[in-house]
Amino acid sequence: MQMYFVFSEQVTLLFDFWSVQTLAGLMLSFVVVLLLTVLYELSKVWKSNLLSRVIRTIPVTPDAAPYAPLTSDTEANLPATSDPGHTHDPLFPGEDSVPPVQISSSSTCRWWFLHSSVALLHTAQVFLGYVLMLCVMSYNATIFIAVIIGSALGYYVAFPLITRYPKPHDL
């Protein structure tokens, strides 16, 4: 097997049964690989969308309830009460300032469903990424170009979609 890129109509991709011998077969393989690459790029957007949904549905326990942020630095220096034995820690307010959080079984089930969906999608992304890598490792320049064009086309199509959803780190 050659270890350099060649333009050839004869290539075996992934399995023995995907052996290309003609120009028509090479063009069909080009289109299949291009579509797989577009699908890979679109799956990144889908995963980002699912991940932001998962983060929004994380079941919160009363121990991990979010605390109200301070509005200014001067509030952090003000004592909470006039009681000299009471210390006010701005990062951990007293128990009375944290409202009790109700956890419903439906939100927990929804979180597990979304988390499982993200895990399955991640697995599919890894699989698709390795399949595309192995296609490139056939060292056929036409297939390599299909991956590059598919990646560019997929990103071009997917980028407007990703701006519609909040990023997980922005939530």
Protein Blocks (a to p, Z undefined) as FASTA:
>chain_A
ZZbdcddfbdcehiaklccfbfklmmmmmmmmmmmmmmmmmmmmmmmmmmmmmmmmoccd
fklgccdddfbfklmmpcfblcfklccdfklccfklpccddddfklmmmmmmmmmmmmmm
mmmmmmmmmmmmmmmmnopaklmmmmmmmmmmmmmmmmmmmmmpccfklZZ
